Amino acid sequence: MPEDAGASPPAAALELARRRDEHRAAKEFAEADRLRDELGALGWRVVDTPEGTRLESAAGVAPTPDPPRRPEDIASVLSEPTTVDASVHWLVEGWPEDVLRGIESVRRFEPARRVQQVVVDVAGTDPSVWPADVETIRLVEGTGWATARNAGLRTSRGEVVLVLDGSVEATGDVLGPLIDALADPGIGICGPFGIVTEDLHEFHEVSDPQTGPDVDAIEGYLFAVHRSMLAEAGPLDERFRFYRSCDIDYSFRVKDTGRRAVVVPVPVRRHEHRMWAATPPERRDQLSKRNFYRFLERFRGRFDLTVAGTRPQHGSDDGSQAPG
């Protein structure tokens, strides 16, 4: 795929152009046109050549972006009235093309809802890669996972708030089932990936949600809460600089308000989790264990918050079985 000699398209734009070439070759012209429009929204004019798509800058020289901000400088709007149906939050710690794929996929199936898309970037991504109507928060590099997430969540203007990982791609309507579920005031947190535990040490995925929707935690690949829960349960624990177990900790905090955690099936495809794959095994095991002990520090012995509801007969809560 040739590039514009006068400018260097970012990786996300090149990936869109590559996919457009594939769809054109397969005579899938409607999808090729949609990707052309997406490239236009990113500031790139599409020129078709015998060698494939060529990208030309459509906006001239991009303005110098504002410098990254500190997380504490991001003001909260949570006390203000809601103005949209849902706020969808993404975090970029690298691999912006994954988040761009996720944004596009959610939009594809949400034409009738008012949706606020928020991207928090801690990786120094070129801001021109994001569609113009996406709210982008550029934070200083090295900001921890929970701190960065909290900065984005404070800007939520939707009745329902979704946290998504860039590894998740929507293949149908994701927001509808979650919005409907949270209309039940007894449900505090929901999403498609639920986990349960019998001993507060080992958590395992629910393989058959038909056996009942209630679970002990919703995994952080995709979870949804009502915006009011961000105040009632509080922000994420910012000691979680790595993502692992922060979802368990937050789910238990939501359940500690008296609400339920339930599995709500939604149409999504999960791709490789880049941060997990890119972190050396020894380091990710160390970070995972450290995070799990943070969860145990707060919820050791709280079997009343589990689906089982009671301590196992031969269980222990000394943390010796904390997952890696």
C-alpha positions, 0 to 999 in steps of 0.5 A, a space after each residue: 500500500 503506497 503512502 503519501 510522500 508528504 506525510 507519514 500516516 500513523 499505524 492505525 490509519 495504515 491498518 485501516 487502509 490495509 483492511 480497506 484493500 482487502 475488502 475491495 479485493 473481496 468486492 465488499 465495497 460497502 465495508 470498503 466505503 465505510 473504512 474510507 469514511 473512517 480514514 477521512 474522519 482521521 484526516 486522511 484522503 483516500 486515493 485508489 491506485 493500481 498498487 492499492 490505497 494511497 493516503 494523503 493528508 487532508 488537513 495539512 500540517 496537524 496542530 501541535 497537541 497539548 502536552 499530556 496532563 496529570 491525572 489529578 488535573 482531570 475534573 469530575 463531571 459526575 455531579 452534573 446531569 447526564 446528557 447521553 445514554 452511555 459513556 464508553 471508556 477505553 485505555 491506551 497503554 500501547 496498540 492504539 489500533 486495537 482501541 480504534 477497532 473497538 470504537 468502530 465496532 461499537 459504533 457500527 451497532 449503535 446508530 440510535 443511541 447517544 454515546 460518549 466515547 472516551 479514550 485515555 492515552 498513557 502511551 503518547 499516541 499521535 492524537 490525530 489517529 482518533 475520530 474527531 468526536 472521540 473525547 481524548 485524555 492524554 495523560 503523562 506516560 507511566 500513569 497506572 492502570 486504575 489511576 488512568 481509568 479513574 481519570 476517564 471515568 470522572 468525565 462520564 456523562 452517560 446514564 450507564 458507564 462501560 469499561 472496555 479493553 482494546 482486546 474486545 470487538 463488538 459483533 452486535 449490539 453491546 450497549 442495549 442488553 447492558 443498559 436493560 440489565 442495569 434498569 434493575 436497581 438490584 444489579 450493580 455491575 454486569 458484563 459478559 465475562 463472569 467469574 466465581 470462587 469457592 474459597 476467595 483464592 481461586 476464581 474461574 470463569 462461568 462456562 454456562 451462564 444459563 445455570 444462573 446469571 449471578 457471579 462473584 465478579 465481572 472481568 474487566 474486559 467489559 463491564 458496565 455500571 450505572 453512573 451513580 455507582 461511581 460515587 456509591 462504590 467509589 473510584 477504582 483503587 489506584 494502587 492497582 497500577 497493573 490491571 489484574 484483579 482490579 476488576 475482582 476488587 471493584 466487583 466486590 466493592 459494588 456487591 458490598 453496596 448490596 447490589 448483584 454482579 450478573 452475567 449479561 451475554 453480549 455479542 463480542 469477539 475477544 482478541 489477544 490481550 496485548 498487555 498480558 502477552 507483552 509482559 514477561 511471564 515472571 513480571 506479570 506473575 509478580 504483579 498479579 500476585 501483588 494485586 491479588 493480595 490487595 484484594 484480599 487485604 480488603 475482602 479477606 473472609 467476606 464469603 457473604 459477598 460470594 455466590 456460595 455465601 459461606 466459607 468452605 469447610 476446608 477453606 483457608 483465607 491466608 492468601 497462600 493460593 492467590 492466583 498468578 
